[in-house]
Amino acid sequence: MALNLAEELSSITTKATASDWRAAIRLAGDGLVAGGVTTDDYTDEMIAAVEEHGPYIVIAPGIALAHARPAESVLKGGLSWVSLKTPVEFGHSSNDPVTLVIGLAALNHTAHIEVLKAVAGVLSNKEARAQLEAATTDSEVRAILSSLATE
Amino acid sequence: MKIFAVCGMGIGTSVLLKMNAEKVLTSLGIDADVEAADIGVARGAAQAADIVLTSDELAPEIGDVPARVIIIDNFFDLDEITEKLTEAVQ
């Protein structure tokens, strides 16, 4: 595998509590803000994207890839990771409920493709995903991701 | 063959879908050009596409296009993408 996602993630929150999908996206947005990746406006833009286009960001069972367009609210490219203690309904026709929210910010349409490849590689691996979702600390998630990257 | 992978913003889900569709097309031995696009671009560009890949939520927004619109539920599931693309190109 090419990239070590542990080095790409600006923030990891495990077993977080979110009352609804907006709160879940806000947690991912807060992670991006904490990592200096985006401003608070980007969090609102990620929520607005779902309000406009529906919950299509729930790209696989249990996984939401929260993101908005490259904009002034994006300071640099980055990713945040939020695993949820209690699954949250996003209103998706087949992939609800969500247990993992990945926040994605990109400066343009191509810079983050390697990162997305790494995300897809990790999350399409069922065994790795189960381990990652069971992880209860930031360092545990990072350790699993790093071990996957060296495989 | 021209295929568009479409999402709301054109940076996240459509890029993932494009990557996995390319993997599947290569393994099926189908020569196709896959492009990621946001919904606004897709409405215009889809006129020139043979196939549009997107999600259930976005399909109605693409509107009436000559391209075949395929709905993918799980963007990480290569089996699902393989099955639906195979059916579409036959």
gemmi code that builds the backbone of each chain (N, CA, C; Angstrom):
import gemmi

chains = {
    "A": [
        ("MET", (0.847, -1.203, 0.000), (0.000, 0.000, 0.000), (0.877, 1.245, 0.000)),
        ("ALA", (0.450, 2.231, -0.714), (1.299, 3.395, -0.963), (1.457, 4.302, 0.265)),
        ("LEU", (0.367, 4.872, 0.696), (0.433, 5.907, 1.723), (0.103, 5.364, 3.106)),
        ("ASN", (0.755, 5.925, 4.128), (0.360, 5.599, 5.494), (-0.672, 6.627, 5.957)),
        ("LEU", (-1.912, 6.173, 6.076), (-2.988, 7.097, 6.461), (-2.769, 7.696, 7.843)),
        ("ALA", (-2.050, 6.965, 8.700), (-1.784, 7.482, 10.045), (-1.070, 8.833, 9.966)),
        ("GLU", (-0.261, 9.000, 8.919), (0.469, 10.259, 8.766), (-0.375, 11.335, 8.085)),
        ("GLU", (-1.438, 10.928, 7.448), (-2.282, 11.881, 6.718), (-3.419, 12.437, 7.577)),
        ("LEU", (-3.784, 11.689, 8.615), (-4.941, 12.097, 9.409), (-4.579, 13.230, 10.356)),
        ("SER", (-5.284, 14.340, 10.227), (-4.988, 15.476, 11.097), (-5.603, 15.282, 12.470)),
        ("SER", (-6.612, 14.428, 12.535), (-7.240, 14.206, 13.830), (-7.998, 12.886, 13.822)),
        ("ILE", (-7.955, 12.195, 14.949), (-8.680, 10.937, 15.091), (-9.512, 10.998, 16.363)),
        ("THR", (-10.799, 10.777, 16.233), (-11.682, 10.736, 17.391), (-12.326, 9.361, 17.407)),
        ("THR", (-12.240, 8.674, 18.540), (-12.819, 7.328, 18.596), (-14.027, 7.311, 19.522)),
        ("LYS", (-14.978, 6.481, 19.140), (-16.174, 6.232, 19.961), (-16.854, 7.526, 20.393)),
        ("ALA", (-17.001, 8.429, 19.448), (-17.632, 9.715, 19.734), (-19.147, 9.559, 19.774)),
        ("THR", (-19.794, 10.519, 20.410), (-21.249, 10.508, 20.475), (-21.796, 11.658, 19.628)),
        ("ALA", (-22.689, 11.315, 18.707), (-23.334, 12.341, 17.874), (-24.833, 12.076, 17.884)),
        ("SER", (-25.614, 13.146, 18.078), (-27.056, 12.963, 18.205), (-27.721, 12.769, 16.840)),
        ("ASP", (-27.121, 13.305, 15.783), (-27.692, 13.134, 14.445), (-26.575, 13.304, 13.413)),
        ("TRP", (-26.949, 13.222, 12.124), (-25.897, 13.275, 11.084), (-25.177, 14.612, 11.040)),
        ("ARG", (-25.900, 15.696, 11.338), (-25.236, 17.006, 11.342), (-24.157, 17.051, 12.422)),
        ("ALA", (-24.480, 16.522, 13.589), (-23.504, 16.499, 14.690), (-22.313, 15.617, 14.324)),
        ("ALA", (-22.587, 14.513, 13.612), (-21.505, 13.602, 13.216), (-20.561, 14.290, 12.230)),
        ("ILE", (-21.128, 15.012, 11.261), (-20.289, 15.743, 10.295), (-19.534, 16.860, 11.016)),
        ("ARG", (-20.205, 17.491, 11.991), (-19.549, 18.573, 12.735), (-18.311, 18.051, 13.476)),
        ("LEU", (-18.397, 16.849, 14.021), (-17.234, 16.262, 14.699), (-16.071, 16.093, 13.719)),
        ("ALA", (-16.395, 15.602, 12.504), (-15.343, 15.439, 11.487), (-14.780, 16.806, 11.091)),
        ("GLY", (-15.667, 17.811, 10.998), (-15.233, 19.175, 10.670), (-14.361, 19.763, 11.769)),
        ("ASP", (-14.756, 19.536, 13.023), (-13.961, 20.032, 14.154), (-12.553, 19.425, 14.118)),
        ("GLY", (-12.487, 18.164, 13.704), (-11.182, 17.488, 13.593), (-10.302, 18.153, 12.541)),
        ("LEU", (-10.912, 18.549, 11.436), (-10.150, 19.241, 10.379), (-9.690, 20.613, 10.871)),
        ("VAL", (-10.583, 21.309, 11.587), (-10.234, 22.641, 12.113), (-9.095, 22.517, 13.130)),
        ("ALA", (-9.203, 21.521, 14.015), (-8.174, 21.320, 15.044), (-6.813, 21.035, 14.415)),
        ("GLY", (-6.819, 20.384, 13.271), (-5.566, 20.062, 12.596), (-5.062, 21.193, 11.712)),
        ("GLY", (-5.746, 22.327, 11.720), (-5.315, 23.459, 10.899), (-5.578, 23.248, 9.419)),
        ("VAL", (-6.480, 22.327, 9.094), (-6.762, 21.995, 7.696), (-7.801, 22.941, 7.104)),
        ("THR", (-8.828, 23.243, 7.900), (-9.933, 24.073, 7.396), (-10.349, 25.097, 8.451)),
        ("THR", (-11.228, 25.998, 8.057), (-11.876, 26.899, 9.013), (-13.277, 26.328, 9.302)),
        ("ASP", (-13.958, 26.915, 10.293), (-15.290, 26.423, 10.656), (-16.274, 26.492, 9.491)),
        ("ASP", (-16.045, 27.426, 8.571), (-16.948, 27.547, 7.419), (-17.031, 26.245, 6.632)),
        ("TYR", (-15.906, 25.531, 6.554), (-15.894, 24.296, 5.766), (-16.847, 23.256, 6.363)),
        ("THR", (-16.923, 23.227, 7.695), (-17.839, 22.307, 8.361), (-19.272, 22.592, 7.913)),
        ("ASP", (-19.631, 23.888, 7.891), (-20.975, 24.264, 7.433), (-21.182, 23.866, 5.969)),
        ("GLU", (-20.133, 23.991, 5.175), (-20.240, 23.636, 3.749), (-20.449, 22.137, 3.557)),
        ("MET", (-19.805, 21.340, 4.422), (-20.001, 19.879, 4.328), (-21.447, 19.509, 4.658)),
        ("ILE", (-22.003, 20.189, 5.651), (-23.398, 19.931, 6.032), (-24.338, 20.409, 4.918)),
        ("ALA", (-24.028, 21.581, 4.358), (-24.862, 22.125, 3.279), (-24.860, 21.199, 2.055)),
        ("ALA", (-23.734, 20.530, 1.806), (-23.642, 19.631, 0.647), (-24.658, 18.500, 0.774)),
        ("VAL", (-24.817, 17.988, 1.992), (-25.787, 16.909, 2.216), (-27.213, 17.455, 2.146)),
        ("GLU", (-27.394, 18.678, 2.670), (-28.733, 19.278, 2.589), (-29.137, 19.471, 1.129)),
        ("GLU", (-28.159, 19.809, 0.290), (-28.461, 20.069, -1.115), (-28.629, 18.781, -1.926)),
        ("HIS", (-27.714, 17.853, -1.741), (-27.681, 16.673, -2.620), (-28.135, 15.376, -1.957)),
        ("GLY", (-28.465, 15.417, -0.690), (-28.860, 14.189, -0.010), (-27.658, 13.452, 0.544)),
        ("PRO", (-27.920, 12.322, 1.208), (-26.845, 11.622, 1.945), (-25.973, 10.737, 1.059)),
        ("TYR", (-25.658, 11.202, -0.148), (-24.860, 10.371, -1.057), (-23.440, 10.166, -0.550)),
        ("ILE", (-23.019, 10.967, 0.443), (-21.660, 10.808, 0.985), (-21.514, 9.508, 1.782)),
        ("VAL", (-22.623, 8.837, 2.047), (-22.542, 7.518, 2.699), (-22.244, 6.510, 1.586)),
        ("ILE", (-20.933, 6.327, 1.338), (-20.496, 5.667, 0.110), (-20.426, 4.152, 0.223)),
        ("ALA", (-20.523, 3.643, 1.423), (-20.486, 2.198, 1.633), (-21.209, 1.943, 2.953)),
        ("PRO", (-21.616, 0.701, 3.217), (-22.337, 0.460, 4.467), (-21.560, 0.983, 5.684)),
        ("GLY", (-22.174, 1.919, 6.400), (-21.583, 2.410, 7.642), (-20.536, 3.498, 7.499)),
        ("ILE", (-20.208, 3.895, 6.258), (-19.117, 4.864, 6.080), (-19.590, 6.129, 5.366)),
        ("ALA", (-19.371, 7.276, 6.011), (-19.673, 8.555, 5.371), (-18.363, 9.274, 5.054)),
        ("LEU", (-18.223, 9.737, 3.821), (-17.070, 10.541, 3.425), (-17.549, 11.985, 3.312)),
        ("ALA", (-17.439, 12.713, 4.440), (-17.925, 14.089, 4.471), (-16.928, 14.997, 3.761)),
        ("HIS", (-17.427, 15.829, 2.860), (-16.538, 16.751, 2.150), (-17.353, 17.840, 1.475)),
        ("ALA", (-16.661, 18.904, 1.092), (-17.282, 19.958, 0.294), (-16.274, 20.341, -0.788)),
        ("ARG", (-16.600, 21.392, -1.527), (-15.716, 21.798, -2.614), (-14.447, 22.445, -2.090)),
        ("PRO", (-13.376, 22.404, -2.910), (-12.213, 23.236, -2.586), (-12.688, 24.692, -2.515)),
        ("ALA", (-12.340, 25.398, -1.430), (-12.818, 26.771, -1.259), (-11.855, 27.508, -0.330)),
        ("GLU", (-12.144, 28.782, -0.049), (-11.284, 29.565, 0.849), (-11.215, 28.962, 2.243)),
        ("SER", (-12.256, 28.211, 2.596), (-12.285, 27.601, 3.920), (-11.316, 26.421, 4.057)),
        ("VAL", (-10.711, 26.018, 2.953), (-9.710, 24.940, 2.992), (-8.314, 25.571, 3.011)),
        ("LEU", (-7.585, 25.337, 4.112), (-6.259, 25.931, 4.265), (-5.182, 25.034, 3.680)),
        ("LYS", (-5.415, 23.719, 3.772), (-4.525, 22.733, 3.154), (-5.315, 21.438, 3.002)),
        ("GLY", (-4.780, 20.496, 2.274), (-5.464, 19.222, 2.125), (-5.366, 18.424, 3.414)),
        ("GLY", (-6.415, 17.682, 3.758), (-6.320, 16.881, 4.973), (-7.518, 15.992, 5.191)),
        ("LEU", (-7.364, 15.150, 6.197), (-8.388, 14.155, 6.518), (-8.606, 14.104, 8.014)),
        ("SER", (-9.845, 13.853, 8.424), (-10.091, 13.568, 9.839), (-10.887, 12.270, 9.936)),
        ("TRP", (-10.846, 11.673, 11.104), (-11.424, 10.352, 11.313), (-12.295, 10.403, 12.561)),
        ("VAL", (-13.545, 9.999, 12.458), (-14.421, 9.952, 13.632), (-15.156, 8.615, 13.643)),
        ("SER", (-14.870, 7.781, 14.637), (-15.691, 6.577, 14.790), (-16.754, 6.882, 15.839)),
        ("LEU", (-17.956, 6.387, 15.598), (-19.092, 6.738, 16.458), (-19.423, 5.604, 17.421)),
        ("LYS", (-19.707, 5.993, 18.648), (-20.057, 5.017, 19.684), (-21.399, 4.364, 19.333)),
        ("THR", (-22.362, 5.204, 18.961), (-23.674, 4.714, 18.559), (-23.893, 5.091, 17.098)),
        ("PRO", (-24.268, 4.117, 16.250), (-24.472, 4.408, 14.828), (-25.516, 5.512, 14.618)),
        ("VAL", (-25.299, 6.316, 13.577), (-26.175, 7.458, 13.285), (-26.823, 7.281, 11.904)),
        ("GLU", (-28.119, 7.581, 11.834), (-28.834, 7.520, 10.560), (-28.555, 8.774, 9.735)),
        ("PHE", (-28.155, 8.569, 8.476), (-27.970, 9.701, 7.555), (-29.135, 9.805, 6.568)),
        ("GLY", (-30.013, 8.808, 6.593), (-31.126, 8.816, 5.642), (-30.775, 8.190, 4.306)),
        ("HIS", (-29.702, 7.395, 4.266), (-29.299, 6.743, 3.016), (-30.147, 5.503, 2.756)),
        ("SER", (-30.432, 5.251, 1.484), (-31.352, 4.167, 1.137), (-30.812, 2.776, 1.464)),
        ("SER", (-29.499, 2.575, 1.408), (-28.995, 1.225, 1.649), (-27.801, 1.139, 2.591)),
        ("ASN", (-27.111, 2.248, 2.853), (-25.857, 2.158, 3.618), (-25.940, 2.639, 5.069)),
        ("ASP", (-27.115, 3.026, 5.522), (-27.293, 3.420, 6.921), (-27.214, 2.201, 7.832)),
        ("PRO", (-26.982, 2.343, 9.140), (-26.524, 3.565, 9.810), (-25.006, 3.707, 9.713)),
        ("VAL", (-24.514, 4.914, 10.004), (-23.100, 5.227, 9.844), (-22.352, 5.051, 11.170)),
        ("THR", (-21.200, 4.390, 11.099), (-20.368, 4.223, 12.295), (-19.012, 4.916, 12.145)),
        ("LEU", (-18.679, 5.321, 10.913), (-17.386, 5.963, 10.687), (-17.562, 7.157, 9.745)),
        ("VAL", (-17.095, 8.323, 10.190), (-17.149, 9.507, 9.334), (-15.717, 9.953, 9.029)),
        ("ILE", (-15.399, 10.018, 7.752), (-14.103, 10.542, 7.324), (-14.369, 11.950, 6.791)),
        ("GLY", (-13.683, 12.942, 7.357), (-13.789, 14.312, 6.841), (-12.665, 14.527, 5.845)),
        ("LEU", (-12.996, 15.041, 4.678), (-11.991, 15.233, 3.630), (-11.994, 16.677, 3.159)),
        ("ALA", (-10.811, 17.281, 3.111), (-10.683, 18.628, 2.547), (-9.586, 18.593, 1.491)),
        ("ALA", (-9.845, 19.234, 0.362), (-8.868, 19.222, -0.721), (-8.719, 20.626, -1.298)),
        ("LEU", (-7.494, 20.940, -1.722), (-7.230, 22.263, -2.295), (-7.639, 22.325, -3.761)),
        ("ASN", (-7.640, 21.174, -4.418), (-8.038, 21.146, -5.822), (-8.595, 19.758, -6.135)),
        ("HIS", (-8.821, 19.480, -7.394), (-9.506, 18.241, -7.744), (-8.587, 17.037, -7.888)),
        ("THR", (-7.279, 17.228, -7.762), (-6.394, 16.090, -7.999), (-5.415, 15.797, -6.867)),
        ("ALA", (-5.132, 16.793, -6.009), (-4.040, 16.655, -5.044), (-4.238, 15.512, -4.048)),
        ("HIS", (-5.474, 15.152, -3.796), (-5.740, 14.214, -2.708), (-6.038, 12.791, -3.201)),
        ("ILE", (-5.777, 12.532, -4.475), (-6.178, 11.239, -5.031), (-5.432, 10.072, -4.375)),
        ("GLU", (-4.150, 10.278, -4.080), (-3.385, 9.201, -3.427), (-3.960, 8.895, -2.042)),
        ("VAL", (-4.392, 9.960, -1.356), (-4.972, 9.785, -0.023), (-6.281, 8.989, -0.126)),
        ("LEU", (-7.087, 9.342, -1.121), (-8.356, 8.619, -1.298), (-8.121, 7.157, -1.645)),
        ("LYS", (-7.084, 6.913, -2.431), (-6.744, 5.523, -2.765), (-6.424, 4.745, -1.495)),
        ("ALA", (-5.666, 5.388, -0.608), (-5.301, 4.731, 0.648), (-6.540, 4.488, 1.503)),
        ("VAL", (-7.453, 5.459, 1.538), (-8.700, 5.297, 2.300), (-9.486, 4.111, 1.746)),
        ("ALA", (-9.609, 4.068, 0.430), (-10.363, 2.983, -0.201), (-9.710, 1.641, 0.088)),
        ("GLY", (-8.384, 1.616, 0.040), (-7.657, 0.372, 0.285), (-7.904, -0.152, 1.693)),
        ("VAL", (-7.829, 0.751, 2.660), (-7.999, 0.358, 4.061), (-9.442, -0.061, 4.345)),
        ("LEU", (-10.392, 0.737, 3.875), (-11.783, 0.504, 4.274), (-12.473, -0.595, 3.471)),
        ("SER", (-11.885, -0.978, 2.331), (-12.479, -2.102, 1.613), (-11.927, -3.427, 2.134)),
        ("ASN", (-10.955, -3.339, 3.032), (-10.410, -4.524, 3.709), (-11.257, -4.766, 4.975)),
        ("LYS", (-12.131, -5.770, 4.896), (-13.126, -5.977, 5.976), (-12.499, -6.210, 7.342)),
        ("GLU", (-11.420, -6.986, 7.333), (-10.764, -7.318, 8.596), (-10.152, -6.064, 9.228)),
        ("ALA", (-9.485, -5.277, 8.390), (-8.866, -4.038, 8.884), (-9.943, -3.091, 9.403)),
        ("ARG", (-11.034, -3.027, 8.674), (-12.095, -2.110, 9.071), (-12.678, -2.489, 10.431)),
        ("ALA", (-12.865, -3.787, 10.646), (-13.404, -4.238, 11.925), (-12.465, -3.862, 13.067)),
        ("GLN", (-11.164, -4.043, 12.839), (-10.170, -3.677, 13.869), (-10.203, -2.174, 14.140)),
        ("LEU", (-10.287, -1.403, 13.056), (-10.265, 0.059, 13.185), (-11.496, 0.567, 13.930)),
        ("GLU", (-12.633, -0.065, 13.647), (-13.859, 0.396, 14.308), (-13.897, -0.012, 15.773)),
        ("ALA", (-13.184, -1.076, 16.090), (-13.150, -1.525, 17.482), (-12.165, -0.693, 18.308)),
        ("ALA", (-11.242, -0.027, 17.639), (-10.204, 0.739, 18.342), (-10.830, 1.837, 19.197)),
        ("THR", (-10.281, 2.012, 20.406), (-10.870, 2.986, 21.329), (-9.997, 4.215, 21.547)),
        ("THR", (-8.777, 4.194, 21.020), (-7.926, 5.382, 21.189), (-7.306, 5.797, 19.854)),
        ("ASP", (-6.930, 7.057, 19.809), (-6.232, 7.649, 18.677), (-5.001, 6.809, 18.321)),
        ("SER", (-4.195, 6.466, 19.332), (-2.932, 5.776, 19.036), (-3.179, 4.363, 18.514)),
        ("GLU", (-4.267, 3.761, 18.984), (-4.615, 2.424, 18.491), (-4.945, 2.476, 16.989)),
        ("VAL", (-5.753, 3.469, 16.609), (-6.107, 3.631, 15.188), (-4.844, 3.864, 14.366)),
        ("ARG", (-3.981, 4.748, 14.858), (-2.746, 5.048, 14.113), (-1.870, 3.814, 13.970)),
        ("ALA", (-1.786, 3.010, 15.023), (-0.952, 1.809, 14.980), (-1.485, 0.825, 13.936)),
        ("ILE", (-2.806, 0.664, 13.892), (-3.398, -0.260, 12.911), (-3.135, 0.255, 11.490)),
        ("LEU", (-3.347, 1.546, 11.282), (-3.134, 2.123, 9.946), (-1.672, 1.999, 9.517)),
        ("SER", (-0.766, 2.221, 10.457), (0.655, 2.121, 10.124), (1.037, 0.691, 9.777)),
        ("SER", (0.459, -0.266, 10.499), (0.801, -1.666, 10.206), (0.245, -2.061, 8.838)),
        ("LEU", (-0.908, -1.504, 8.458), (-1.474, -1.799, 7.134), (-0.589, -1.229, 6.030)),
        ("ALA", (-0.007, -0.053, 6.303), (0.789, 0.622, 5.277), (2.097, -0.110, 5.007)),
        ("THR", (2.563, -0.864, 5.981), (3.853, -1.548, 5.787), (3.683, -2.966, 5.283)),
        ("GLU", (2.433, -3.397, 5.183), (2.189, -4.773, 4.730), (2.637, -4.975, 3.292)),
    ],
    "B": [
        ("MET", (-15.193, 3.685, -25.139), (-16.366, 3.938, -24.309), (-16.068, 5.064, -23.323)),
        ("LYS", (-17.058, 5.929, -23.112), (-16.861, 7.066, -22.214), (-17.776, 6.892, -20.989)),
        ("ILE", (-17.154, 6.927, -19.823), (-17.920, 6.735, -18.594), (-17.680, 7.919, -17.651)),
        ("PHE", (-18.748, 8.413, -17.046), (-18.596, 9.450, -16.028), (-18.953, 8.885, -14.662)),
        ("ALA", (-18.098, 9.196, -13.680), (-18.409, 8.883, -12.282), (-18.817, 10.196, -11.638)),
        ("VAL", (-20.016, 10.245, -11.095), (-20.590, 11.529, -10.702), (-20.897, 11.603, -9.210)),
        ("CYS", (-20.479, 12.714, -8.578), (-20.915, 12.983, -7.208), (-21.256, 14.452, -7.073)),
        ("GLY", (-21.664, 14.868, -5.916), (-22.126, 16.242, -5.723), (-21.035, 17.277, -5.920)),
        ("MET", (-19.820, 16.957, -5.450), (-18.748, 17.947, -5.451), (-17.667, 17.653, -6.479)),
        ("GLY", (-17.607, 16.435, -6.934), (-16.583, 16.071, -7.912), (-15.196, 15.870, -7.341)),
        ("ILE", (-15.072, 15.795, -6.014), (-13.716, 15.598, -5.455), (-13.583, 14.346, -4.603)),
        ("GLY", (-14.669, 13.829, -4.069), (-14.536, 12.743, -3.096), (-15.081, 11.443, -3.614)),
        ("THR", (-16.383, 11.329, -3.547), (-17.009, 10.060, -3.892), (-16.830, 9.718, -5.369)),
        ("SER", (-16.892, 10.716, -6.239), (-16.754, 10.412, -7.667), (-15.343, 9.931, -7.983)),
        ("VAL", (-14.356, 10.462, -7.255), (-12.975, 10.045, -7.488), (-12.783, 8.593, -7.040)),
        ("LEU", (-13.382, 8.261, -5.898), (-13.332, 6.870, -5.423), (-14.012, 5.937, -6.415)),
        ("LEU", (-15.148, 6.370, -6.900), (-15.915, 5.556, -7.838), (-15.137, 5.362, -9.138)),
        ("LYS", (-14.500, 6.422, -9.595), (-13.681, 6.344, -10.810), (-12.551, 5.322, -10.630)),
        ("MET", (-11.872, 5.383, -9.463), (-10.752, 4.471, -9.233), (-11.215, 3.023, -9.264)),
        ("ASN", (-12.326, 2.762, -8.584), (-12.791, 1.376, -8.528), (-13.379, 0.913, -9.859)),
        ("ALA", (-14.013, 1.825, -10.585), (-14.544, 1.469, -11.902), (-13.389, 1.128, -12.852)),
        ("GLU", (-12.302, 1.893, -12.769), (-11.141, 1.618, -13.634), (-10.553, 0.245, -13.336)),
        ("LYS", (-10.480, -0.078, -12.032), (-9.981, -1.408, -11.639), (-10.824, -2.501, -12.283)),
        ("VAL", (-12.145, -2.330, -12.162), (-13.075, -3.331, -12.671), (-12.976, -3.437, -14.191)),
        ("LEU", (-12.913, -2.299, -14.880), (-12.858, -2.300, -16.343), (-11.583, -2.975, -16.834)),
        ("THR", (-10.480, -2.727, -16.134), (-9.226, -3.359, -16.506), (-9.345, -4.876, -16.382)),
        ("SER", (-9.931, -5.325, -15.268), (-10.029, -6.769, -15.075), (-11.027, -7.398, -16.041)),
        ("LEU", (-11.998, -6.604, -16.512), (-12.946, -7.127, -17.499), (-12.384, -7.025, -18.922)),
        ("GLY", (-11.249, -6.308, -19.050), (-10.652, -6.132, -20.371), (-11.442, -5.171, -21.250)),
        ("ILE", (-12.109, -4.204, -20.614), (-12.888, -3.222, -21.375), (-12.105, -1.919, -21.469)),
        ("ASP", (-11.981, -1.420, -22.676), (-11.257, -0.182, -22.902), (-12.226, 0.994, -22.738)),
        ("ALA", (-12.042, 1.765, -21.665), (-12.969, 2.867, -21.430), (-12.246, 4.029, -20.764)),
        ("ASP", (-12.742, 5.212, -21.011), (-12.203, 6.408, -20.389), (-13.173, 6.814, -19.279)),
        ("VAL", (-12.674, 6.807, -18.024), (-13.543, 7.145, -16.901), (-13.157, 8.514, -16.353)),
        ("GLU", (-14.124, 9.374, -16.214), (-13.850, 10.717, -15.713), (-14.729, 10.994, -14.484)),
        ("ALA", (-14.133, 11.637, -13.477), (-14.913, 12.038, -12.300), (-15.479, 13.429, -12.548)),
        ("ALA", (-16.715, 13.646, -12.144), (-17.333, 14.954, -12.390), (-18.321, 15.284, -11.293)),
        ("ASP", (-18.547, 16.575, -11.081), (-19.612, 16.944, -10.147), (-20.930, 16.997, -10.910)),
        ("ILE", (-21.976, 17.140, -10.163), (-23.297, 16.987, -10.754), (-23.585, 18.060, -11.826)),
        ("GLY", (-23.071, 19.261, -11.602), (-23.298, 20.339, -12.575), (-22.631, 20.029, -13.906)),
        ("VAL", (-21.358, 19.614, -13.831), (-20.612, 19.239, -15.036), (-21.291, 18.046, -15.700)),
        ("ALA", (-21.719, 17.106, -14.851), (-22.257, 15.853, -15.368), (-23.521, 16.069, -16.202)),
        ("ARG", (-24.341, 17.026, -15.798), (-25.587, 17.236, -16.545), (-25.295, 17.551, -18.006)),
        ("GLY", (-24.228, 18.331, -18.231), (-23.847, 18.646, -19.602), (-23.058, 17.516, -20.251)),
        ("ALA", (-22.026, 17.058, -19.522), (-21.108, 16.079, -20.096), (-21.759, 14.726, -20.304)),
        ("ALA", (-22.769, 14.442, -19.510), (-23.412, 13.133, -19.609), (-24.065, 12.931, -20.979)),
        ("GLN", (-24.290, 14.022, -21.677), (-24.855, 13.913, -23.031), (-23.907, 13.137, -23.939)),
        ("ALA", (-22.599, 13.251, -23.657), (-21.608, 12.610, -24.517), (-21.134, 11.276, -23.960)),
        ("ALA", (-21.649, 10.878, -22.813), (-21.163, 9.651, -22.171), (-21.999, 8.442, -22.585)),
        ("ASP", (-21.360, 7.277, -22.501), (-22.099, 6.037, -22.735), (-22.742, 5.556, -21.439)),
        ("ILE", (-21.977, 5.728, -20.351), (-22.453, 5.254, -19.050), (-22.172, 6.318, -17.987)),
        ("VAL", (-23.108, 6.510, -17.080), (-22.889, 7.373, -15.924), (-23.028, 6.505, -14.678)),
        ("LEU", (-21.997, 6.559, -13.826), (-22.039, 5.837, -12.545), (-22.319, 6.849, -11.446)),
        ("THR", (-23.277, 6.571, -10.589), (-23.543, 7.500, -9.497), (-24.302, 6.793, -8.380)),
        ("SER", (-24.729, 7.581, -7.387), (-25.442, 6.983, -6.264), (-26.946, 7.182, -6.439)),
        ("ASP", (-27.676, 6.430, -5.680), (-29.135, 6.464, -5.711), (-29.662, 7.885, -5.486)),
        ("GLU", (-29.005, 8.608, -4.555), (-29.461, 9.949, -4.192), (-29.297, 10.951, -5.328)),
        ("LEU", (-28.218, 10.767, -6.113), (-27.902, 11.775, -7.131), (-28.512, 11.472, -8.486)),
        ("ALA", (-28.863, 10.219, -8.709), (-29.357, 9.826, -10.033), (-30.497, 10.725, -10.545)),
        ("PRO", (-31.487, 11.056, -9.717), (-32.570, 11.902, -10.228), (-32.102, 13.300, -10.646)),
        ("GLU", (-31.001, 13.786, -10.021), (-30.508, 15.128, -10.343), (-29.835, 15.195, -11.704)),
        ("ILE", (-29.386, 14.053, -12.205), (-28.711, 14.048, -13.507), (-29.731, 14.318, -14.618)),
        ("GLY", (-30.950, 13.904, -14.357), (-32.016, 14.207, -15.309), (-32.019, 13.262, -16.494)),
        ("ASP", (-32.562, 13.744, -17.573), (-32.772, 12.917, -18.735), (-31.554, 12.989, -19.656)),
        ("VAL", (-30.769, 11.925, -19.682), (-29.597, 11.893, -20.558), (-29.632, 10.609, -21.383)),
        ("PRO", (-28.997, 10.650, -22.552), (-28.981, 9.433, -23.376), (-28.131, 8.315, -22.761)),
        ("ALA", (-27.180, 8.684, -21.899), (-26.295, 7.684, -21.293), (-27.088, 6.751, -20.383)),
        ("ARG", (-26.566, 5.548, -20.238), (-27.157, 4.623, -19.292), (-26.690, 5.007, -17.885)),
        ("VAL", (-27.605, 5.239, -16.984), (-27.244, 5.641, -15.623), (-27.264, 4.400, -14.725)),
        ("ILE", (-26.109, 4.112, -14.132), (-25.998, 2.951, -13.245), (-25.841, 3.432, -11.808)),
        ("ILE", (-26.656, 2.906, -10.922), (-26.594, 3.295, -9.516), (-25.752, 2.293, -8.734)),
        ("ILE", (-24.740, 2.820, -8.055), (-23.866, 1.983, -7.225), (-24.201, 2.270, -5.750)),
        ("ASP", (-24.469, 1.215, -4.998), (-24.803, 1.390, -3.579), (-23.544, 1.455, -2.714)),
        ("ASN", (-22.646, 0.494, -2.934), (-21.432, 0.426, -2.128), (-20.230, 0.705, -3.027)),
        ("PHE", (-19.647, 1.886, -2.876), (-18.568, 2.317, -3.772), (-17.288, 1.495, -3.578)),
        ("PHE", (-17.192, 0.776, -2.462), (-15.998, -0.034, -2.206), (-16.169, -1.470, -2.685)),
        ("ASP", (-17.367, -1.825, -3.110), (-17.660, -3.221, -3.435), (-17.384, -3.484, -4.914)),
        ("LEU", (-16.200, -4.030, -5.182), (-15.814, -4.268, -6.576), (-16.728, -5.292, -7.231)),
        ("ASP", (-17.264, -6.204, -6.436), (-18.181, -7.211, -6.999), (-19.444, -6.541, -7.532)),
        ("GLU", (-19.969, -5.613, -6.753), (-21.180, -4.912, -7.202), (-20.904, -4.108, -8.475)),
        ("ILE", (-19.783, -3.391, -8.485), (-19.444, -2.566, -9.653), (-19.214, -3.466, -10.875)),
        ("THR", (-18.534, -4.599, -10.652), (-18.277, -5.543, -11.743), (-19.589, -6.052, -12.334)),
        ("GLU", (-20.478, -6.468, -11.445), (-21.746, -7.037, -11.879), (-22.556, -6.026, -12.704)),
        ("LYS", (-22.648, -4.801, -12.190), (-23.484, -3.796, -12.849), (-22.862, -3.301, -14.158)),
        ("LEU", (-21.527, -3.162, -14.163), (-20.875, -2.716, -15.399), (-20.943, -3.799, -16.467)),
        ("THR", (-20.763, -5.043, -16.060), (-20.812, -6.151, -17.010), (-22.176, -6.187, -17.688)),
        ("GLU", (-23.197, -6.049, -16.874), (-24.549, -6.082, -17.406), (-24.776, -4.925, -18.391)),
        ("ALA", (-24.219, -3.763, -18.052), (-24.445, -2.573, -18.873), (-23.729, -2.626, -20.222)),
        ("VAL", (-22.552, -3.237, -20.247), (-21.791, -3.220, -21.505), (-22.159, -4.379, -22.430)),
        ("GLN", (-22.914, -5.312, -21.909), (-23.255, -6.476, -22.740), (-24.258, -6.122, -23.831)),
    ],
}
model = gemmi.Model(1)
for chain_id, residues in chains.items():
    chain = gemmi.Chain(chain_id)
    for i, (resn, *xyz) in enumerate(residues, 1):
        res = gemmi.Residue()
        res.name, res.seqid = resn, gemmi.SeqId(i, " ")
        for name, pos in zip(("N", "CA", "C"), xyz):
            atom = gemmi.Atom()
            atom.name, atom.element = name, gemmi.Element(name[0])
            atom.pos, atom.b_iso = gemmi.Position(*pos), 0.0
            res.add_atom(atom)
        chain.add_residue(res)
    model.add_chain(chain)
structure = gemmi.Structure()
structure.add_model(model)
structure.setup_entities()
